């Protein structure tokens, strides 16, 4: 299965915190092959959680398995992720 995941992270995250967060997300996906593209920091159309800009990431996920059921719930529970969009291609 092929998925596309777009993440908007807080722009105030330090590089070490950002790497740790992304590694945690990757560990939830298991052995899936992930192709990452960083779109960079962009201004948001409206403030989200008092943030006016966010770091945009685009991931292509190639996995033999279906993404686990609780994956999106864990993304929603993380305060450092402002928004996410998960699409199945």
JOJO-V144882 format. One record per backbone hydrogen bond with DSSP energy under -1.0 kcal/mol. CO is the residue of the C=O (numbers start at 1). NH is the residue of the N-H. If there is no record, write none. Layout:
# JOJO-V144882
CO&NH + CO&NH
This chain:
# JOJO-V144882
1&63 + 2&89 + 3&61 + 4&87 + 5&59 + 6&85 + 7&57 + 8&82 + 8&83 + 9&55 + 14&18 + 15&19 + 16&20 + 17&21 + 18&22 + 19&23 + 20&24 + 21&25 + 22&26 + 23&27 + 24&28 + 33&62 + 35&60 + 37&58 + 40&56 + 42&54 + 48&51 + 51&48 + 52&44 + 54&42 + 55&9 + 56&39 + 56&40 + 57&7 + 58&37 + 59&5 + 60&35 + 61&3 + 62&33 + 68&71 + 70&74 + 71&75 + 72&76 + 73&77 + 78&81 + 80&10 + 83&8 + 85&6 + 87&4
